[in-house]
Amino acid sequence: MPKSISKLLVANRGEIALRVIRTAQEMGIATVAVYAEQDRHSPYVAMADEAYLLSGDTYADTYLNEDLLIEIVRRSGADAVHPGYGFLSEVASFAHKVEDVGALWVGPSVRALNELGDKISARRVALYAKVPPVPGISHSLGDMRVLLDFAHTHGYPLMLKRTDGGGGRGITLVRTDDELRGFYLNHNAVQGGDLDEYFVERFIDHGRHIETQCGRDTHGNFTVYSTRDCSVQRRNQKLIEEAPAPFVPNDVHDQLVEYSRRLFEAVQYVGLGTCEFMVTNTGKAYFLEVNPRLQVEHTVSEQVCGLDLVREQLVIASGKTLTVPSAPRGHSFELRITSEDPQKNLTPSAGTIERIVWPSGPGIRVDCAVVQGDTISPKFDSMMGKLIVSAQDRATAIARVRRALRELVIEGIPTPVDVYSQVFQDDEFTAEHGMRYSVDTKWFERNYLNKQASSAIGGQPASVAGQREPHETSASFVIEINNRRVQLTIPSDVAARFSSRNQSHGSARPTQPLRGQGMHHVQTSKHDNERSGVIAAPMQALVTRILVEEGQSVEKGDLLVVLESMKMENYVYAPVHGTVTNIAVCPATGVEAGETMLVIDVEHTHNSEGEQA
Amino acid sequence: MSSVSTLGQTATQAQPIRPAIAQAARLARDAEHHARDRQHIKGKLTARERLDLLLDTDTFEEIGRFSGGNIAQGNAGAAVITGFGQVYGRTIAVYAQDFSVRGGTLGVAEGRKICHLMDQAIALKVPVVALIDSGGARIQEGVAALTQYGKIFRKTCEASGFIPQLSLILGPCAGGAVYCPALTDIIIMTRENSHMFVTGPDVIKSATGESISMDDLGGGTVHNSVSGAAHYLGVDEADAIDYARTILAYLPSNAQESAPRYAYSATRADREIARRLATVVPDNERQPYDVLDVIRCVVDYGEFVQIHELFACSAVVGFACIDGRPVGVVANQPAVNAGGLDVDSSEKIARFVRLCDAFNLPIITLVDTPGYKPGAQQEHAGIIRRGAKVIYAYANAQVPLITCILRKAYGGAYIVMGSKSIGADLNYAWPSSQIAVLGAAGAVSIIHRKDLQRARDAGKEVAQVRAQYIAQYEESTVNANLSMETGQIDAMIDPEQTRETLVAGLHLLESKHRRAGLEKHHGNQPL
């Protein structure tokens, strides 16, 4: 039965949280954001109707803290939870907890999450639905002989994947018996090995990564919003995605749609999801996995199907009928803008965004959550934003991407933009000048990442070793000659001579390199306590005594609770004058750091002005 | 510009390449291909890829590419790459052991290359970074290989304190080889594939019967959190190398220079952040707080690069900038064991203070300690001998020393943590400071022992009398006034003033000079 959503909690951060909040606002649904300390001033927090702090330093304490999030669902009165992608989006236990508190889970059911969640059971589902997975061993490994037998039956190369991997982590490629033995020895139990957490698959050479963006509602209606090609990858992580998947024969397309329908029906899937396939150059499609969530690259499907997929998620979750899209219109590319250095084989690097200018104009969409001055740390997330470019057909879209990349300026941090420019000039990718489109999942690594270390040319004449190109050491100025605008480029040493007089005042000092560990917005829990009256445990400890009762009036500085941790007593005092309204703990129980112990109703000593700011 | 290159081409016909030269180039190329095959499968980078990550783009100048090799016989050279490059625009010397060449083992050729590089680094007065990934001494070369370690040890000691020396353990480092990094200033390890031990699991198994995995014996996690041998645990190689680059950014190239000064312009946000200091430290002396919050409110951009982050956590040490000047920060951590000093945190502080003093970094000390950690375990672990190292380090430090007392400063621990009496230049205290020989409760038990006994005999409520004495003692003694009167504290400052006070103090002490000491060979520091 249809159930309307009136208040939506977004259990995520950054660009995707912003994405969900935008749609909710358009639909007139109130939004609740959650944020960790470092995100306090993020745009998505400001944009939500309400926002709650998740105190703690690590993701485990904050965005992955299921109980704390459930507590906020209760406190805020949200009647639905959107998990975004990553974090808790595929965690069945969290979905379960959300349903337990009576809120709507915007995502597939707990059953579907369980059956599709890990790759081994997903393969089982595929076999049951008569969708062929890539040849492999579905059950966990353990015996070297089984591995060798498999290798000799299906041939090398093989991919060894961790069952809980994803996003490029935990995948090892082996090409020979020796490498397989090496892998076996490295992961065998002698070293506290984790071999039984791996499964093996035949590696498809020259395969394309094509996926279908699917939706299925509670009434059993199924649709494919669009196909996508995500073959431009590095280290199994997507860089450039496009919709619809180009150069796919009709019969292959129809087969992918049919496979997707069978997979969704096999687990009674309700919601939006993606079926990923590996398609060989002979047109054979193998099932890879189902992603039971919205994906980073959902944007390109939105561009070509003309629908808002987050809206679709909310519509389906509230029990209504999904919108059947018309045939895909036009073509769309998504470029992930990450802080990765193309000079160093796209190794993630840290830095501060000194200047950022996104392109604009027709057909351009930018989904991002960073601003100038932000420090990017690969420890958290190296993706700064997504550039989505659409046009009426692929060739026009390619031309538009070239234009957009010329407009894009990011300074202070390395980005793969230069490599993208090369890719969009590469005839193998663009299929221009009579070339056939010949991109597969290893194409990008083969052509753009397989760079030999530049230090490998030491000790040899440049003419033999080649490679090292002279540095661009020039500066450009705009001048007018006879009122005609001219760009003048001169060697930088000459340029320095002109401008040196202006630079003498210490401006030549370099800037401090930042690792992004700093927190600009340190705020103490004490300060928070004072404002909200929520008394949280300062550490993980055992409650030994509670000295107040509900309804009792306390003065600032009164002892409230005694905790014991590391054989040291720790006392928690009232930070403000007020009345104890709720005590959430009892003696002899353990509390986690940040857990709410009791709540004080702060009396009129504080005026409520400015508290919402 | 194109006109320049065309000029060069038209001048003469390009010289022909001799086949022998082409052969060498082919060898070099094959060696790197081989290295990639060998290393990537293990989830490791090749030595040259690591150099690319460490150095600014295209700044590597290799020394002795083919040295120790035999080009005609297809041997491209020794199992170590040596050379110079730049990190954030400043020159460093670097050697990288290449595991794909004979397991990265050290023989005569490798030892000579490394020693030669270190000689040059000393002559040029630039830091040395070692990227270590080696199976140890080359057994085939026997004792001749071992003696090379002795030479490297001696060179490392010679360079110690003159140029910064960093070691990254990116593979195995076992046996006597561990002392190459052990003698350097900073050791960086990674979560996986990084091991250091003097005797390996096999030897231990056969000698004592104890069975232990490589990771549990000498992995990155163990050495960072338990033994304290390593100073940073990288998530992966790229992170470890990035940390090394960061550390170099705070250090001068050698002991005769000062650290680079960075541009910093104060913003309005700074004042806002400084204001937060007013609420960071709880009034209640028993309530812990995270001293990192204080440090981040005081330093530029809130950026504090910790050293030994996972070891002896009751003290924190690390680098930061204040108004663009790199400084070393030492602080007690009240959130861990109340910030008490123990054997490990004493050594952590002592070593860091020595590092800063060697390389002209001013030291900012933030004090909140209840004293030394009590217990037989600590006494027997050598708190006398090892605690003395902190005193030796501070008392001998000649760089600018500024100390600020945040809350508790009790007893001997107060005196060793950069007090004025031990040689600090400027000492400040926050108004909430409690400076005393010991806490009120303990003091009352001693001072008023007889009075309390008398009260007990008179049948009075002892607890009440005791409380009275405690209040009296706190009123009269446990505050900073006595220290102010004796000149041990220069000024009381509001927490919000801390940053500006430190900026002014650092500016004032900029011209502090080292004084020549007594005529002696060297001190005999507790080791």
HADDOCK unambig.tbl for C-alpha pairs under 7 A between the chains (distance, minus, plus):
assign (segid A and resid 191 and name CA) (segid B and resid 213 and name CA) 5.91 0.50 0.50
assign (segid A and resid 344 and name CA) (segid B and resid 52 and name CA) 6.74 0.50 0.50
assign (segid A and resid 344 and name CA) (segid B and resid 53 and name CA) 6.53 0.50 0.50
assign (segid A and resid 453 and name CA) (segid B and resid 48 and name CA) 5.72 0.50 0.50
assign (segid A and resid 453 and name CA) (segid B and resid 49 and name CA) 4.93 0.50 0.50
assign (segid A and resid 453 and name CA) (segid B and resid 52 and name CA) 6.32 0.50 0.50
assign (segid A and resid 454 and name CA) (segid B and resid 52 and name CA) 6.59 0.50 0.50
assign (segid A and resid 454 and name CA) (segid B and resid 58 and name CA) 6.65 0.50 0.50
assign (segid A and resid 455 and name CA) (segid B and resid 48 and name CA) 5.68 0.50 0.50
assign (segid A and resid 455 and name CA) (segid B and resid 51 and name CA) 6.76 0.50 0.50
assign (segid A and resid 455 and name CA) (segid B and resid 52 and name CA) 6.30 0.50 0.50
assign (segid A and resid 455 and name CA) (segid B and resid 60 and name CA) 6.04 0.50 0.50
assign (segid A and resid 456 and name CA) (segid B and resid 32 and name CA) 6.92 0.50 0.50
assign (segid A and resid 456 and name CA) (segid B and resid 48 and name CA) 6.05 0.50 0.50
assign (segid A and resid 458 and name CA) (segid B and resid 61 and name CA) 6.74 0.50 0.50
assign (segid A and resid 458 and name CA) (segid B and resid 62 and name CA) 5.25 0.50 0.50
assign (segid A and resid 458 and name CA) (segid B and resid 65 and name CA) 6.25 0.50 0.50
assign (segid A and resid 459 and name CA) (segid B and resid 62 and name CA) 6.36 0.50 0.50
assign (segid A and resid 459 and name CA) (segid B and resid 65 and name CA) 5.07 0.50 0.50
assign (segid A and resid 460 and name CA) (segid B and resid 25 and name CA) 6.44 0.50 0.50
assign (segid A and resid 464 and name CA) (segid B and resid 22 and name CA) 6.89 0.50 0.50
assign (segid A and resid 464 and name CA) (segid B and resid 25 and name CA) 6.77 0.50 0.50
assign (segid A and resid 465 and name CA) (segid B and resid 25 and name CA) 6.65 0.50 0.50
assign (segid A and resid 509 and name CA) (segid B and resid 261 and name CA) 6.76 0.50 0.50
assign (segid A and resid 509 and name CA) (segid B and resid 262 and name CA) 5.49 0.50 0.50
assign (segid A and resid 509 and name CA) (segid B and resid 263 and name CA) 5.19 0.50 0.50
assign (segid A and resid 510 and name CA) (segid B and resid 262 and name CA) 5.29 0.50 0.50
assign (segid A and resid 510 and name CA) (segid B and resid 263 and name CA) 5.90 0.50 0.50
assign (segid A and resid 511 and name CA) (segid B and resid 262 and name CA) 5.20 0.50 0.50
assign (segid A and resid 511 and name CA) (segid B and resid 263 and name CA) 5.30 0.50 0.50
assign (segid A and resid 512 and name CA) (segid B and resid 262 and name CA) 5.51 0.50 0.50
assign (segid A and resid 513 and name CA) (segid B and resid 246 and name CA) 6.87 0.50 0.50
assign (segid A and resid 514 and name CA) (segid B and resid 303 and name CA) 6.77 0.50 0.50
assign (segid A and resid 516 and name CA) (segid B and resid 303 and name CA) 6.97 0.50 0.50
assign (segid A and resid 517 and name CA) (segid B and resid 303 and name CA) 5.80 0.50 0.50
assign (segid A and resid 517 and name CA) (segid B and resid 304 and name CA) 6.83 0.50 0.50
assign (segid A and resid 518 and name CA) (segid B and resid 296 and name CA) 6.51 0.50 0.50
assign (segid A and resid 518 and name CA) (segid B and resid 301 and name CA) 6.30 0.50 0.50
assign (segid A and resid 518 and name CA) (segid B and resid 302 and name CA) 4.26 0.50 0.50
assign (segid A and resid 518 and name CA) (segid B and resid 303 and name CA) 3.97 0.50 0.50
assign (segid A and resid 518 and name CA) (segid B and resid 304 and name CA) 6.28 0.50 0.50
assign (segid A and resid 519 and name CA) (segid B and resid 296 and name CA) 6.66 0.50 0.50
assign (segid A and resid 519 and name CA) (segid B and resid 302 and name CA) 5.43 0.50 0.50
assign (segid A and resid 520 and name CA) (segid B and resid 301 and name CA) 6.54 0.50 0.50
assign (segid A and resid 520 and name CA) (segid B and resid 302 and name CA) 5.68 0.50 0.50
assign (segid A and resid 522 and name CA) (segid B and resid 293 and name CA) 6.25 0.50 0.50
assign (segid A and resid 523 and name CA) (segid B and resid 276 and name CA) 6.72 0.50 0.50
assign (segid A and resid 524 and name CA) (segid B and resid 279 and name CA) 6.87 0.50 0.50
assign (segid A and resid 524 and name CA) (segid B and resid 280 and name CA) 5.53 0.50 0.50
assign (segid A and resid 527 and name CA) (segid B and resid 279 and name CA) 6.58 0.50 0.50
assign (segid A and resid 570 and name CA) (segid B and resid 286 and name CA) 6.38 0.50 0.50
assign (segid A and resid 570 and name CA) (segid B and resid 287 and name CA) 6.29 0.50 0.50
assign (segid A and resid 571 and name CA) (segid B and resid 286 and name CA) 6.83 0.50 0.50
assign (segid A and resid 571 and name CA) (segid B and resid 287 and name CA) 6.45 0.50 0.50
